[in-house]
């Protein structure tokens, strides 16, 4: 038991983090961060005067891009905990991660199409600028994570 007012030390793993998984995880987390901002913008846009007809397809696509990014981060975290000797499990998880990133990229393409529809629907320029900016950021970091995984595959 610790003394009052003295923080309890947290046990930390001394296990080194694989440099490629670490880079990929960092970039996936950045992509997820941009995804969260994008989700907040879409949610706020829904609360504004824009009707469900305009936003409904974007909301559905947004749910898919969010779910897939969460799954990708989960696979990447799993890679950190798979022992090096478990190469079959490590390779299977890496393949699942790469496939999830590919599916996320396809969902992002659909999201871009939905954002184009918003341009034609008369959504304010400031909203469109913010949505496009965060959409580009989530894609940029997703592509960066994928590139790090490909480099590891050599």
ABEGO torsion letter per residue (X at the ends): XBBBGBBBBBBBBABBBBAAAAAAAAAAAAAAAAAAAAAAAAAAAAABABBAAAAAAAAAAAAAAAAAAAAAAAAAAAAAABBAABAAAAAAAAAAAAAAAAAAAAAAAAAAAAAAAAAAAGBBAAAAAAAAAAAAAAAAAAAAAAAAAAAAAX
